[in-house]
Amino acid sequence: MASKGTRYSEEQIIRILKEVEGGTSVAEVCWKYGVSEQTVYRWRRLAG
């Protein structure tokens, strides 16, 4: 699991967002990758 403050590459962010789109809950993805739900929602907003 990633430590706090780890920056993700664009490819990693896309992969994480695809997991959420594929039906994995945001909470589960956040736990798996060590990011906050707010971060995931921000990535989604920025991804368009």
N, CA, C and O atoms as CSV, one atom per row, in Angstrom:
chain,resi,resn,atom,element,x,y,z
A,1,MET,N,N,0.845,-1.184,0.000
A,1,MET,CA,C,0.000,0.000,0.000
A,1,MET,C,C,0.883,1.237,0.000
A,1,MET,O,O,1.942,1.247,0.627
A,2,ALA,N,N,0.461,2.259,-0.687
A,2,ALA,CA,C,1.250,3.478,-0.814
A,2,ALA,C,C,1.240,4.262,0.492
A,2,ALA,O,O,0.269,4.230,1.249
A,3,SER,N,N,2.327,4.957,0.736
A,3,SER,CA,C,2.394,5.778,1.936
A,3,SER,C,C,1.781,7.141,1.670
A,3,SER,O,O,1.632,7.548,0.518
A,4,LYS,N,N,1.430,7.840,2.728
A,4,LYS,CA,C,0.811,9.150,2.595
A,4,LYS,C,C,1.771,10.096,1.882
A,4,LYS,O,O,2.968,10.106,2.167
A,5,GLY,N,N,1.242,10.888,0.956
A,5,GLY,CA,C,2.065,11.840,0.247
A,5,GLY,C,C,2.643,11.305,-1.047
A,5,GLY,O,O,3.325,12.030,-1.770
A,6,THR,N,N,2.375,10.037,-1.346
A,6,THR,CA,C,2.867,9.455,-2.592
A,6,THR,C,C,2.127,10.074,-3.758
A,6,THR,O,O,0.905,10.219,-3.729
A,7,ARG,N,N,2.874,10.436,-4.778
A,7,ARG,CA,C,2.249,10.980,-5.983
A,7,ARG,C,C,2.064,9.846,-6.975
A,7,ARG,O,O,2.939,8.999,-7.150
A,8,TYR,N,N,0.921,9.850,-7.610
A,8,TYR,CA,C,0.615,8.818,-8.589
A,8,TYR,C,C,0.800,9.384,-9.987
A,8,TYR,O,O,0.517,10.556,-10.236
A,9,SER,N,N,1.280,8.540,-10.899
A,9,SER,CA,C,1.412,8.952,-12.298
A,9,SER,C,C,0.022,9.010,-12.915
A,9,SER,O,O,-0.942,8.475,-12.367
A,10,GLU,N,N,-0.060,9.667,-14.061
A,10,GLU,CA,C,-1.333,9.764,-14.754
A,10,GLU,C,C,-1.887,8.380,-15.078
A,10,GLU,O,O,-3.091,8.147,-14.964
A,11,GLU,N,N,-1.006,7.459,-15.482
A,11,GLU,CA,C,-1.437,6.095,-15.806
A,11,GLU,C,C,-2.017,5.394,-14.584
A,11,GLU,O,O,-3.019,4.687,-14.685
A,12,GLN,N,N,-1.382,5.594,-13.423
A,12,GLN,CA,C,-1.879,4.964,-12.200
A,12,GLN,C,C,-3.236,5.535,-11.813
A,12,GLN,O,O,-4.129,4.793,-11.403
A,13,ILE,N,N,-3.396,6.850,-11.942
A,13,ILE,CA,C,-4.670,7.486,-11.607
A,13,ILE,C,C,-5.773,6.948,-12.515
A,13,ILE,O,O,-6.870,6.646,-12.046
A,14,ILE,N,N,-5.487,6.827,-13.810
A,14,ILE,CA,C,-6.476,6.300,-14.755
A,14,ILE,C,C,-6.869,4.879,-14.364
A,14,ILE,O,O,-8.049,4.531,-14.395
A,15,ARG,N,N,-5.885,4.055,-13.993
A,15,ARG,CA,C,-6.166,2.680,-13.577
A,15,ARG,C,C,-7.052,2.659,-12.332
A,15,ARG,O,O,-7.985,1.861,-12.242
A,16,ILE,N,N,-6.759,3.532,-11.383
A,16,ILE,CA,C,-7.555,3.606,-10.152
A,16,ILE,C,C,-8.985,4.024,-10.481
A,16,ILE,O,O,-9.934,3.427,-9.971
A,17,LEU,N,N,-9.152,5.041,-11.328
A,17,LEU,CA,C,-10.497,5.498,-11.694
A,17,LEU,C,C,-11.267,4.427,-12.448
A,17,LEU,O,O,-12.484,4.320,-12.296
A,18,LYS,N,N,-10.576,3.631,-13.261
A,18,LYS,CA,C,-11.251,2.544,-13.991
A,18,LYS,C,C,-11.763,1.477,-13.024
A,18,LYS,O,O,-12.796,0.857,-13.276
A,19,GLU,N,N,-11.046,1.263,-11.920
A,19,GLU,CA,C,-11.533,0.310,-10.917
A,19,GLU,C,C,-12.858,0.781,-10.344
A,19,GLU,O,O,-13.785,-0.009,-10.162
A,20,VAL,N,N,-12.942,2.095,-10.056
A,20,VAL,CA,C,-14.182,2.646,-9.513
A,20,VAL,C,C,-15.297,2.516,-10.547
A,20,VAL,O,O,-16.415,2.124,-10.210
A,21,GLU,N,N,-14.996,2.844,-11.807
A,21,GLU,CA,C,-16.004,2.732,-12.866
A,21,GLU,C,C,-16.434,1.281,-13.050
A,21,GLU,O,O,-17.571,1.018,-13.441
A,22,GLY,N,N,-15.544,0.347,-12.775
A,22,GLY,CA,C,-15.838,-1.059,-12.944
A,22,GLY,C,C,-16.685,-1.658,-11.842
A,22,GLY,O,O,-17.039,-2.835,-11.896
A,23,GLY,N,N,-17.015,-0.850,-10.835
A,23,GLY,CA,C,-17.909,-1.331,-9.796
A,23,GLY,C,C,-17.290,-1.456,-8.419
A,23,GLY,O,O,-17.999,-1.726,-7.450
A,24,THR,N,N,-15.975,-1.264,-8.306
A,24,THR,CA,C,-15.343,-1.288,-6.989
A,24,THR,C,C,-15.738,-0.018,-6.251
A,24,THR,O,O,-15.731,1.065,-6.836
A,25,SER,N,N,-16.080,-0.137,-4.979
A,25,SER,CA,C,-16.511,1.049,-4.238
A,25,SER,C,C,-15.349,2.021,-4.056
A,25,SER,O,O,-14.185,1.626,-3.992
A,26,VAL,N,N,-15.701,3.303,-3.976
A,26,VAL,CA,C,-14.676,4.337,-3.768
A,26,VAL,C,C,-13.929,4.065,-2.465
A,26,VAL,O,O,-12.707,4.206,-2.409
A,27,ALA,N,N,-14.652,3.677,-1.424
A,27,ALA,CA,C,-14.014,3.418,-0.132
A,27,ALA,C,C,-12.988,2.292,-0.240
A,27,ALA,O,O,-11.906,2.382,0.340
A,28,GLU,N,N,-13.318,1.242,-0.970
A,28,GLU,CA,C,-12.407,0.109,-1.127
A,28,GLU,C,C,-11.152,0.523,-1.899
A,28,GLU,O,O,-10.038,0.148,-1.533
A,29,VAL,N,N,-11.343,1.297,-2.967
A,29,VAL,CA,C,-10.208,1.770,-3.762
A,29,VAL,C,C,-9.313,2.676,-2.913
A,29,VAL,O,O,-8.087,2.596,-2.985
A,30,CYS,N,N,-9.937,3.534,-2.112
A,30,CYS,CA,C,-9.172,4.437,-1.247
A,30,CYS,C,C,-8.312,3.654,-0.266
A,30,CYS,O,O,-7.144,3.977,-0.052
A,31,TRP,N,N,-8.898,2.629,0.324
A,31,TRP,CA,C,-8.152,1.813,1.277
A,31,TRP,C,C,-7.000,1.097,0.583
A,31,TRP,O,O,-5.888,1.034,1.107
A,32,LYS,N,N,-7.277,0.566,-0.588
A,32,LYS,CA,C,-6.288,-0.215,-1.330
A,32,LYS,C,C,-5.069,0.628,-1.719
A,32,LYS,O,O,-3.931,0.166,-1.642
A,33,TYR,N,N,-5.327,1.875,-2.138
A,33,TYR,CA,C,-4.238,2.711,-2.638
A,33,TYR,C,C,-3.772,3.770,-1.648
A,33,TYR,O,O,-2.823,4.504,-1.926
A,34,GLY,N,N,-4.424,3.855,-0.506
A,34,GLY,CA,C,-3.989,4.799,0.515
A,34,GLY,C,C,-4.243,6.250,0.160
A,34,GLY,O,O,-3.442,7.125,0.489
A,35,VAL,N,N,-5.369,6.510,-0.519
A,35,VAL,CA,C,-5.746,7.881,-0.844
A,35,VAL,C,C,-7.099,8.186,-0.212
A,35,VAL,O,O,-7.850,7.275,0.136
A,36,SER,N,N,-7.404,9.470,-0.066
A,36,SER,CA,C,-8.688,9.849,0.516
A,36,SER,C,C,-9.780,9.796,-0.547
A,36,SER,O,O,-9.505,9.849,-1.746
A,37,GLU,N,N,-11.020,9.692,-0.085
A,37,GLU,CA,C,-12.143,9.718,-1.019
A,37,GLU,C,C,-12.157,11.043,-1.756
A,37,GLU,O,O,-12.478,11.085,-2.944
A,38,GLN,N,N,-11.814,12.128,-1.074
A,38,GLN,CA,C,-11.787,13.445,-1.712
A,38,GLN,C,C,-10.809,13.449,-2.882
A,38,GLN,O,O,-11.080,14.068,-3.911
A,39,THR,N,N,-9.685,12.770,-2.738
A,39,THR,CA,C,-8.700,12.690,-3.818
A,39,THR,C,C,-9.296,11.988,-5.035
A,39,THR,O,O,-9.134,12.451,-6.164
A,40,VAL,N,N,-9.984,10.873,-4.804
A,40,VAL,CA,C,-10.588,10.133,-5.913
A,40,VAL,C,C,-11.629,10.988,-6.617
A,40,VAL,O,O,-11.674,11.022,-7.847
A,41,TYR,N,N,-12.476,11.688,-5.844
A,41,TYR,CA,C,-13.495,12.539,-6.460
A,41,TYR,C,C,-12.850,13.692,-7.227
A,41,TYR,O,O,-13.347,14.080,-8.284
A,42,ARG,N,N,-11.754,14.243,-6.712
A,42,ARG,CA,C,-11.040,15.314,-7.415
A,42,ARG,C,C,-10.463,14.793,-8.733
A,42,ARG,O,O,-10.562,15.455,-9.767
A,43,TRP,N,N,-9.859,13.603,-8.689
A,43,TRP,CA,C,-9.320,13.002,-9.925
A,43,TRP,C,C,-10.432,12.814,-10.946
A,43,TRP,O,O,-10.250,13.107,-12.128
A,44,ARG,N,N,-11.580,12.327,-10.495
A,44,ARG,CA,C,-12.702,12.101,-11.406
A,44,ARG,C,C,-13.156,13.410,-12.033
A,44,ARG,O,O,-13.428,13.469,-13.232
A,45,ARG,N,N,-13.236,14.462,-11.217
A,45,ARG,CA,C,-13.669,15.766,-11.724
A,45,ARG,C,C,-12.661,16.285,-12.761
A,45,ARG,O,O,-13.056,16.806,-13.803
A,46,LEU,N,N,-11.367,16.142,-12.474
A,46,LEU,CA,C,-10.330,16.628,-13.376
A,46,LEU,C,C,-10.249,15.799,-14.655
A,46,LEU,O,O,-9.869,16.304,-15.712
A,47,ALA,N,N,-10.608,14.525,-14.548
A,47,ALA,CA,C,-10.547,13.647,-15.717
A,47,ALA,C,C,-11.669,13.977,-16.716
A,47,ALA,O,O,-11.610,13.600,-17.887
A,48,GLY,N,N,-12.670,14.676,-16.229
A,48,GLY,CA,C,-13.757,15.084,-17.126
A,48,GLY,C,C,-14.757,14.023,-17.251
A,48,GLY,O,O,-15.746,14.187,-17.966
